[in-house]
Amino acid sequence: MLKLLKKFSIFITPVIIVVLFFEYNLAKIPTSYGLKKDYLDKNASKIQILVLGSSHTFSAINPDFLSMSGFNAAAPSQSLYYDLKMFDKYADKLTNLKKLIIPVSYFSLEYNFSSSAEAWLEYFYKRIYGITPEFSQSNMDLRNFSFLALYGQPKSIYYASQRFKVNLAKNTSELGYLIDNNNNVSEESGKIRVAIQESMMDEENINKNINYLEQMIKLAKSRGIEPIIITTPVYSTLSGNINMDKYNLMQNTVKNLAEKYNIQYLNYFFDKRFSASDFSNNDHLNAPGAEKFTKILDEDLKNQSATY
């Protein structure tokens, strides 16, 4: 038995060393999640405008062009549940917050992060922020504890081949904005993008997402913070291919909430001021488009009257 244990230890020790080597180095790779957490932990009291949302606002609102001190806390595929949990987590530290930007995209009310193709990103919220997932995940899932499991073997080996000198937040500004200089807009890709979004949409998710919106609105109002719902611009290659029944359902729901809580809703979905050159793809603004949109949004926040 002793000989067997010695043989096993000879086999397993190098494996443990390799795993620990990967875990140590993968944990040090900068991500936009870690960058945003660091900023919020250190500077929450300075923020006057907090931007939530998915990649639509991540790449659309550049706080450098806001009149007040702002921060972009949006992230790829971030759902209304995680918007709520992010705001709730830092609410006590956001002592100077004046406005809370709550984005609702075409798919948002019918979206469930946990059943999407990017559900693996949920583990970053647990690992980085300590936020409990919307739906129960197995406590035995290695992604709860291991960056090697979270990134997966192919990516981890690639990062190792780069000596772990990889910066996954290199295009994220200090204020949380995603700098995107691409420009790839077409009718065909617009139709594909709509199909992808609509494949993630299920009307059974609407009630719970309305509940998350209401909780955000109530929490903000209870602290003297003005909640503002927005819908970011998309190009006609996307807006021209959507299911108008679903869009109208989204619009009616959001407008009813805005009326119920006497808050502002700014809808730029069909805004004709944006051309193809303003977009990185059919529904995400690029850097010039983000500058343009942020300046427009900033003026509308001052005017407190714009709807489109």
C-alpha positions in Angstrom: 0.0 0.0 0.0 2.8 2.4 0.9 4.6 1.7 -2.4 1.3 2.4 -4.2 0.9 5.7 -2.4 4.5 6.7 -3.3 4.0 5.8 -6.9 0.7 7.8 -6.9 2.4 10.8 -5.3 5.2 10.7 -7.9 2.6 10.8 -10.6 0.2 13.4 -9.1 2.8 15.9 -7.7 3.9 17.2 -11.2 0.2 17.5 -12.2 -0.5 19.6 -9.1 2.5 21.8 -9.7 1.4 22.4 -13.3 -2.2 23.2 -12.3 -1.1 25.6 -9.6 1.3 27.3 -12.1 -1.6 27.8 -14.5 -4.0 29.0 -11.7 -1.5 31.5 -10.4 -0.7 33.0 -13.8 -4.3 33.0 -15.1 -5.6 34.8 -12.1 -3.2 37.7 -12.8 -4.4 38.2 -16.4 -6.2 41.6 -16.5 -9.9 41.5 -17.4 -12.5 44.2 -17.8 -14.3 42.7 -14.8 -11.3 43.1 -12.6 -10.5 46.5 -13.9 -14.0 47.7 -13.2 -14.1 46.2 -9.7 -10.8 47.9 -8.8 -12.1 51.2 -10.0 -15.5 50.9 -8.2 -13.8 49.7 -5.0 -11.5 52.8 -5.0 -13.6 55.5 -6.7 -17.3 54.7 -6.1 -17.8 57.9 -4.1 -16.6 60.1 -7.0 -19.1 58.7 -9.5 -22.1 60.9 -10.4 -23.4 59.0 -13.4 -23.3 55.2 -13.3 -23.9 53.3 -16.6 -25.1 49.7 -16.5 -26.0 47.3 -19.3 -24.6 44.9 -21.8 -22.1 45.3 -24.6 -24.5 47.8 -26.2 -23.7 50.4 -23.6 -20.2 49.0 -22.9 -19.2 50.3 -26.3 -21.7 53.2 -26.6 -21.1 55.4 -23.6 -17.7 57.0 -23.1 -17.7 58.8 -19.7 -15.0 61.1 -21.0 -17.7 63.0 -22.8 -20.2 63.3 -19.9 -20.5 66.6 -18.1 -20.5 64.9 -14.7 -18.1 62.3 -13.4 -19.2 59.0 -14.9 -18.3 55.3 -15.0 -19.3 52.6 -17.4 -20.1 49.3 -15.5 -21.6 47.5 -18.5 -20.2 44.2 -19.7 -20.7 41.7 -22.5 -24.1 40.0 -22.3 -24.8 41.5 -18.9 -28.4 41.0 -18.0 -30.8 43.1 -15.9 -30.2 40.7 -13.0 -26.5 41.5 -12.9 -27.2 45.2 -13.5 -29.3 45.1 -10.3 -26.7 43.1 -8.3 -23.9 45.4 -9.4 -25.8 48.5 -8.4 -26.9 46.9 -5.1 -23.4 45.8 -4.3 -22.0 49.3 -4.6 -25.0 51.4 -3.6 -23.7 52.3 -0.1 -20.4 53.5 -1.7 -22.0 55.5 -4.4 -22.5 58.4 -2.1 -22.4 61.1 -4.8 -24.4 59.3 -7.5 -26.9 61.6 -9.2 -28.1 59.5 -12.2 -28.3 55.8 -12.9 -28.4 54.8 -16.6 -30.4 51.5 -17.0 -30.3 50.2 -20.6 -33.0 48.1 -22.1 -32.1 46.6 -25.5 -34.4 44.9 -27.9 -33.7 41.5 -26.3 -33.3 42.6 -22.6 -36.8 41.8 -21.2 -36.9 38.4 -22.8 -33.3 37.5 -22.0 -31.8 34.9 -19.6 -28.0 35.1 -19.3 -27.9 31.6 -17.8 -29.3 29.9 -20.9 -27.3 32.0 -23.5 -24.3 31.0 -25.4 -22.1 33.2 -23.2 -23.4 31.8 -19.9 -19.8 30.9 -18.9 -19.2 34.6 -18.3 -21.5 34.4 -15.3 -18.6 32.8 -13.4 -16.6 36.0 -13.6 -19.3 37.8 -11.5 -19.0 35.1 -8.9 -15.2 35.0 -9.0 -14.5 38.7 -9.3 -17.5 40.4 -7.5 -18.8 37.6 -5.3 -22.3 38.0 -6.9 -24.5 34.9 -6.6 -25.7 33.6 -10.0 -29.2 34.3 -11.0 -29.9 30.6 -11.3 -28.3 28.0 -9.1 -25.0 26.6 -10.4 -23.6 23.4 -9.2 -21.2 24.0 -6.3 -19.1 21.2 -7.7 -18.5 23.0 -11.0 -14.8 23.6 -11.2 -15.3 27.1 -12.8 -16.4 28.2 -9.3 -12.9 27.7 -8.1 -10.5 27.4 -11.1 -9.5 29.9 -13.7 -8.1 27.0 -15.7 -11.6 25.5 -15.8 -13.2 28.9 -16.5 -11.0 29.8 -19.5 -10.8 26.2 -20.7 -7.8 24.2 -21.9 -7.3 25.7 -25.4 -7.3 29.4 -24.2 -5.2 28.6 -21.1 -2.5 26.9 -23.2 -2.6 29.8 -25.6 -2.1 32.3 -22.8 0.7 30.1 -21.5 2.3 30.2 -24.9 2.2 34.0 -24.6 3.9 33.7 -21.2 0.6 34.9 -19.7 1.5 38.4 -21.0 -2.1 38.9 -22.2 -4.3 41.8 -21.3 -8.0 41.0 -21.8 -8.8 44.6 -20.7 -6.5 46.4 -23.2 -9.4 48.0 -25.0 -11.2 49.0 -21.8 -10.6 52.5 -20.7 -10.0 53.5 -17.1 -13.6 54.6 -16.8 -14.9 51.3 -18.0 -15.7 52.1 -21.7 -14.9 49.6 -24.5 -12.8 51.3 -27.2 -13.9 49.8 -30.5 -12.6 51.1 -33.8 -14.1 48.5 -36.1 -16.6 49.1 -38.8 -18.4 46.1 -40.2 -22.0 46.7 -41.1 -24.0 44.8 -43.7 -27.6 43.7 -44.4 -26.6 40.1 -44.3 -24.8 40.3 -40.9 -27.7 42.4 -39.6 -30.1 39.6 -40.3 -27.8 37.1 -38.6 -27.5 39.3 -35.6 -31.2 39.7 -35.3 -31.6 35.9 -35.5 -29.0 35.4 -32.7 -30.8 37.9 -30.5 -34.2 36.5 -31.1 -32.9 32.9 -30.4 -32.1 34.2 -26.9 -35.5 35.7 -26.3 -38.4 34.1 -24.4 -41.5 35.9 -23.2 -41.4 33.7 -20.1 -38.5 35.8 -18.8 -40.3 39.1 -19.0 -41.9 39.2 -15.6 -38.7 38.5 -13.7 -36.8 41.1 -15.7 -39.5 43.7 -15.0 -39.0 42.8 -11.3 -35.3 43.5 -11.6 -36.0 46.8 -13.3 -38.4 47.8 -10.6 -36.0 46.9 -7.8 -33.3 49.0 -9.5 -35.7 51.9 -9.9 -36.9 51.7 -6.3 -33.4 51.4 -4.8 -32.2 54.4 -6.8 -35.2 56.5 -5.8 -34.8 55.5 -2.2 -31.3 57.0 -2.2 -32.2 60.2 -4.1 -30.7 58.9 -7.3 -32.5 59.5 -10.6 -33.0 56.3 -12.6 -33.1 56.8 -16.4 -33.9 54.0 -18.8 -32.3 54.2 -22.3 -32.2 52.1 -25.5 -29.1 52.6 -27.5 -28.9 53.2 -31.3 -28.7 50.4 -33.8 -28.2 50.6 -37.5 -31.0 50.1 -40.0 -29.5 46.7 -41.0 -30.6 45.5 -37.6 -33.7 47.6 -36.8 -35.1 46.9 -40.3 -35.1 43.1 -39.6 -36.5 42.8 -36.1 -39.9 41.3 -35.1 -42.0 44.5 -34.6 -44.4 42.6 -32.3 -41.5 41.9 -29.9 -40.2 45.5 -30.2 -43.7 46.9 -29.5 -44.0 44.7 -26.5 -40.7 45.9 -25.2 -41.7 49.5 -25.8 -45.0 49.3 -24.1 -43.5 47.6 -21.1 -40.8 50.1 -20.7 -43.0 53.1 -21.2 -45.5 51.8 -18.7 -42.7 51.4 -16.1 -41.4 54.9 -16.9 -45.0 56.3 -16.4 -45.6 54.2 -13.2 -42.4 55.5 -11.5 -42.4 58.9 -13.2 -38.9 58.5 -14.7 -37.4 59.3 -18.1 -37.1 56.9 -21.0 -34.7 57.9 -23.8 -35.1 55.7 -26.9 -32.5 56.0 -29.6 -33.2 52.7 -31.3 -34.3 54.2 -34.7 -32.3 57.4 -34.3 -31.5 58.7 -37.8 -28.6 60.8 -36.7 -26.4 57.8 -36.8 -24.9 56.4 -40.0 -23.1 53.2 -40.8 -19.8 54.8 -40.1 -20.8 55.2 -36.5 -21.1 51.5 -35.9 -18.6 48.7 -35.3 -21.3 46.3 -36.3 -25.0 46.4 -36.8 -25.9 47.1 -33.1 -22.7 48.3 -31.5 -21.3 51.8 -31.8 -17.6 52.3 -32.5 -15.4 54.9 -30.9 -16.5 57.9 -33.1 -20.1 56.7 -32.8 -19.7 56.4 -29.0 -18.4 60.0 -28.7 -21.3 61.2 -30.8 -23.9 59.3 -28.8 -22.4 60.2 -25.4 -22.5 63.9 -26.3 -26.2 63.6 -27.4 -27.1 61.6 -24.3 -25.3 64.2 -22.1 -27.4 67.0 -23.6 -30.6 65.0 -23.2 -29.8 64.3 -19.6 -29.5 68.0 -19.1 -32.7 68.8 -20.9 -34.7 66.1 -19.2 -37.2 66.1 -22.1 -35.9 64.1 -25.0 -37.6 61.0 -26.4 -37.4 59.5 -29.8 
